[in-house]
Amino acid sequence: MAKNSEYYIQLEDELGANNYHPLDIVIERAEGIWVWDVGDNKYMDCLSAYSAVNQGHCHKRLVSVMQKQCEKLTLTSRAFRNNLLGDFYKSVADITKKNMILPMNTGAEAVESAIKAARKWGYKVKGIEKDKAEIIVFADNFHGRTTTIVGFSTEEQYKDGFGPFTPGFKVIPFGDIKALEETINENTCAFLFEPIQGEAGINIPVDGFIEKARELCTKNNVLMIADEIQTGLGRTGKWFACDHFGIVPDMYIMGKALAGGFYPVSAVAADKEIQGVFNPGDHGSTFGGNPLGAVVAIEALAILKEEKLVENSANIGNYFMDKLNAMDLPIVKEIRGKGLLVGLELDRKARPYCEALMKKGLLCKETHENVMRFAPPLTISLHEVDWALERIEEVLKEKF
Ligand SMILES: *Cc1c(COP(=O)(O)O)cnc(C)c1O
């Protein structure tokens, strides 16, 4: 008997830890912006695995380099060198213009690594007294799910039952320059932020905040650490969301699309004066910098460049926003976004609208109850966006 969606859903629910509430679609294959479920129904993917598949699903070039590399070498550990890690560093250095790269696997690990680098820099370079270092973060931040990271989240559910937490973090309201200025003191080693908050609902800081924060950080010798795991690599229509504000952070944290959805690859990019605080044995990861991840990441970055996906994200994203803004949608409170990271804040729960769109063949996911996020692969065409807009308009005219 052919196995249907119900079979897979029941199996997942029976044996899996209950830490997600997915839409009930069981995907079996994908190509570009399209996915097919086990019943062979076709859907447009407007989530891109939280921006991990900016290059589109199962990109042929990534399939090819990954297959070839699998047969040659997959893992050496960092006990030995491999012939691809250096080129991976070069690719990341090239897009970030930073000269020292630290390779990791998941986004949360890269954030942890940046926190460690910033603290060590605080003690060794800035001269902060032992165990006094502080890192300033935004309210409503999302930087991952480790115990240290959820410890400075302001989302109760992320923390409930997981304490005690790591000290040394100070939370300020999103985009509040006065609070940043008042919170910085001689023990502040870093300001860690998302230039546009993704999980919190596509929140863009008020005009001038990021630029002023850059000035404050420079003046007070505080590292500015941009978590561009979701906003980076073309998602917002620039290589990095920080580019919209014309500023350069001291550290970039990247992940997700860094390997086009094929492999978990993340990295922290900074200059030697900062990242140089690490010595052999200070930090590590068995899989970080592995040749399989490295070769996929090199190709994933080359695809973004050669297919001009950053430009496409900007152009199509503008078109998408213009069309949305022109629609008469009484239940939409606000439309926010840059490039192909677009959030629609509704005056009610977004989940039923995501479910209705799924029935029409478009996949997206609510974030923070009231916000629908649209973030299709950056390969999407004008024609395909029109197809999506038609369905979005139909569904948003309904009342759930
Ligand atoms: C997804 C995300 C992370 C965490 O990445 P994981 O790979 O899930 O650990 C961290 N920061 C931001 C901004 C993210 O969007």
PDBQT file of the ligand as one rigid body, heavy atoms in Angstrom, charges set to zero:
ROOT
HETATM    1  C1  LIG A 501      18.004  30.786  12.322  1.00  0.00    +0.000 C 
HETATM    2  C2  LIG A 501      18.708  31.821  13.090  1.00  0.00    +0.000 A 
HETATM    3  C3  LIG A 501      19.677  31.482  14.061  1.00  0.00    +0.000 A 
HETATM    4  C4  LIG A 501      19.952  30.059  14.489  1.00  0.00    +0.000 C 
HETATM    5  O1  LIG A 501      20.419  29.251  13.463  1.00  0.00    +0.000 OA
HETATM    6  P1  LIG A 501      20.364  27.648  13.657  1.00  0.00    +0.000 P 
HETATM    7  O2  LIG A 501      21.079  27.120  12.445  1.00  0.00    +0.000 OA
HETATM    8  O3  LIG A 501      18.917  27.274  13.682  1.00  0.00    +0.000 OA
HETATM    9  O4  LIG A 501      21.063  27.328  14.920  1.00  0.00    +0.000 OA
HETATM   10  C5  LIG A 501      20.352  32.520  14.687  1.00  0.00    +0.000 A 
HETATM   11  N1  LIG A 501      20.103  33.799  14.390  1.00  0.00    +0.000 NA
HETATM   12  C6  LIG A 501      19.177  34.160  13.462  1.00  0.00    +0.000 A 
HETATM   13  C7  LIG A 501      18.959  35.619  13.165  1.00  0.00    +0.000 C 
HETATM   14  C8  LIG A 501      18.430  33.184  12.805  1.00  0.00    +0.000 A 
HETATM   15  O5  LIG A 501      17.487  33.551  11.922  1.00  0.00    +0.000 OA
ENDROOT
TORSDOF 0
